[in-house]
Amino acid sequence: MRHLPLITYGLFIIAAQAGCVLLLQLSQFGQNPQPELPLPVIVMLGVLLASPLFHLRQQRKLPPGLAWSIGLVASLALYLLAGTPPEYLLAPLAAVAWSELLPLLFKRHAPMLIAMSVYVVCTLLATFTFDSFLPLPGYGLISVGTLFFGITFTQRDRVHGYGRKAVYLMLLFAATANVVMALTLGVPIRYVAVGFLAIMLSITADTEIYQRHLHRSWLGRVARSNAVSVPVDTIVFTTLAFAGKPFATLPWMVEVIVTDIALKLIIGFLTAFGLLAMFSKYDPSRVLTSR
């Protein structure tokens, strides 16, 4: 088991590159599928996985040189064996670079910035896949964006541990970044505006519920806040973003809302359990509690 942290680190590196292949396939279910992933999206996938790399380094005290070596070997191995496009190497490079540079540049605030970056990147990737829907056998449609946005609810609760100011600064940056991305990639501003209206309404509910249950365990706070904020976000976004579209019939909206709420809750709880396991040996008082 001595080498398990090194193996885990390498698997996350491979996941960054493999994630690009998967995301391209999922994006083909959209109204306007793109032939290839934009470079910013590839980098964002890498930043998304910088969080587990950062905390693995902190927990296991992996030397920087060893971390870079593992990243290089794992990335090149997948590139050579699977024949992935060379630009996909940017994802693992971004993951390792972000996880290494933040502690060097912002040693005191690195854990907070890592948590914020996961939230911001998830909103951006959700915007990129806003119109991609996977049909479920039997009943329901899953929005690809939900796979990313489901993470944001627990990440937001994680950032609550650094205070309300940190949460609202994160939201401001996320809103700005999403507008820039929409203008760059041609995503209709309507979806970005509706998305952040839904976020502001859900975060208001989330914050009030979270703050009123500070006496409970972190998982208890997350469960209660997500149980309200997830339905608010999903109902507001789905109805306002797609109302008037030819495909957005009432049965279609009901399917999307029901499956999105269920999937977001599942992803949120899985993320919460994953974070709890990750931080059980890494200063949980700074990350999983509110100040």
N, C-alpha and C positions, 0 to 999 in steps of 0.2 A: 504493500500500500504506500510505500515511501515515494514512489514515482507517480502516484495518482494525480497530484496537483499539476505535474508537468503534462500528463496525458490529457487532463481536463482542459488545460490552457491550449494545447494543440487542437483539441476538438472544437473549441470556440473559434479559433482562427479559421479552421476549415469551414465552420458554419457560416462565417461572414462571407466567404466566397461562394459556398453552395447556396446561400440565401439569395444571391443575385440571380442564379439560375431559376430558383423557385419563384421569385418575385416576377421575373419576366414572363413566366408561364401563367401566373395568376393574373397579371395585367392584361392578358389577351382576352379575358372575359369582359373587358370594358367596352363602352360604346365606340371609343376610338383607340384601338390597341396600337401600341407603338412597336416598331420593329426591333428596337434595342433600348436598354435602360440608359437614361441620361446619366452623365458622369456624377452630377450632384447626388442623385439617388443612390448610386453605388457607394459613394463616400458616406452617406447617411446610414446605410446598412452597417458599415464598419463602426461608426460612432455608437450605434445602438448596442453593439456587442462590446464596447469599451468598458462598460460597467462591470460585468463579471471578470474581465481581465484585470481591471484595476483592483478589485477586491481580492482576487486570487493572489496578486502580487503583494498586497498588504498583509494578508493572512499568513502566507507561506514564505514571505521574504525572498521571493525569487529575484536573483540579480538581474539588472536591466539587460546586460549582455546576453544572458541565457534566455530571457523573454523574447528579445529580438531574434535570436537564433532559432528558437522554436517556431516563431511566427514565419520566418523566412523558409525554413524547411517544410513546414506544413503547407504553406501557400504554394510553393513551387511543386510539391508532390501532387497536389490536386490539379494544378495547372497542366502538368505533364501527363498525368494519368487519365484525367477526364477531358482534357482538351478544352477547358473553359476559355472564353475570350480573355486576352491579356489585360484588358482594362478592368476585369473583375479582381485583379490583384490589388487594386486600389482599396477594396473593402477591408481585407485583413491589415493592410498597411495603415489605413485610417484608424482601425481598432487599436492596434498596438501603439501608434503615435499618440492618439488621444489619451489613452490610459497612462502613458509615460510622461507626456508633456504637462498635463494638468498638475500633477504633484510637484513638478519642478517649478512651474510658474506661479501656482497658487496653492502652496502647501497646506495652509490652514483651511482653505475653502474648497479643496479638491473634492471631497466626498459630496458636498452640496452641489457643486457644478456638474459632477458626473450624474447625479440624480436628475438635475434639471435638463441636462443634455438628452437623456433618455426620453423624457417627457416631450421636449421640443421636437426631436427627431421622429417620434411616434406620430405626432400630429402632422408633420410634413409628409410622412409616408402614407398616412391615412388620406391626406388630401390628394396625393398622387394616384391613389387607387379608389378614389371616391365613387366612381361609376362602374366598378367591377363587381359582379355578383356571381357567386357560385351556386348553382341549383342543388338542393338536397334531394336525395331520393325519397319520394313520397310527398313531403311537404316542406316548404320553407326555402328561403334564399339567404345566403350568407354574404354580406358585404366583405370584400377583401380588406377594406379599410378597417373593419372591426377587429381583425386579427392584430392590428397595431394599436388601434384606439382603446381596445380593452385593457391594454397595459397602462394607459395614462391615468386611470382612476386610482389605482394603487400607488403609482409613482407620485401622484399629486398628494396623496396621504403621506407618503414618505417625505416629501419636501415640507409638509406641514411641520415636521420636527424642527425646521429651521426658522419658523415664524411665518406669519401672514405676509409680511413684506416680501420675503423670498418667493412665496407662491405667486403674488401679483406681479413681481418683476419677471418671473418665469413666463407668466401668461402674456405680458406685454411683448417680450421677446418672441414668443411663439407666434403671436398675432402678426408681428412685423415680418417674421421669416416666412409665414404662410402667404402673405400678400406678395412678397417678392417672388416666391416660388410660383404663385398663380400667374403673375405677369410674365414670368420667364417661360413657363411650360404651357401657357395658354389655358390654364384651368379657369373656368368662369368665376369671377369675383363673388357672384351670388352664393356659391357653395362655401367659400371662405367666410363670408359675412355671416351666413346662417350658422356655420359651424361654430364660430366664436360667440354668437348669441346663445347657442345651446350650451357652450362651455361655461359662459358667465352665469347662466341660470343654474346649471348643475353644480358649479363650484360654490355658489351661494348656499345652496342646500347642503352640499357636502361639508363645507366649512362649519356651518352652524351645528350640524349633527355631530361632526367630529369633535368640535370643541366642547359640546355638552356631555360627551362620554369620555373625557380624559381620564376618569377614574377607572375605566375598563382597560383590558389588555389591548395591545395594538391590533391584533386580529379582530377583536370585538368592535373596535372603532371602525376599522376598514369595512367589516361586514355591514354595519349599520349605515355608514355613510354611502357605501356603494349601492345598497338596496334602494336608496332614494335617488341618488345622483345619476345612476345608469339609466333608469327609465325616463327621467326628465330629459337627459341629453338625447337619447334615442328618439323619443316621440317628437321633440321639437325639431331636431335636425331632419328626420325623415319626412315629416309632413311639410315643412317649409322649403326644403331643398328640392323635392321632387314633385310638389303639387303643380298640376298643369301639364306635366309631361305625358305624352301619349301612352307610355308603358305603365305609368304610375296609377293603376286602378286601385280601388279600395282594397280588394283582396290581396293585391301585390303589396301594398303598404303594410297591411296587417301581417303578412308573411315576413316581410323584412323586419318590422318592429319586434315581433315575437322572437325570431331567431337571433336578431342582434342583441336584444336584452339578455337572452339566455347565454349567448356566447361571451358577451362582455363580462357578465358576472362570473362565469367559469374562468375566463382568462385572468380577471382581476384577483380571484381567490387563489388561483395557481401561482400568480406572481407574488401575492402576499406570502404564501407558504414558502416559495423559493427565496424571497428576501429574508424571511425569518431564519431559514436554514443557513443562508449565506452569512448573516450578521450575528449568528449565535456565538461566533468566536471573534467578531470584529466590532468592538465598541458599540453595541446596540443602543446605548443610551443617547448617542449622538444622532442616530438615524431613525430609529423606530419609536421614539417618544417625542412628545410635544413639549416645547419649552415654555 
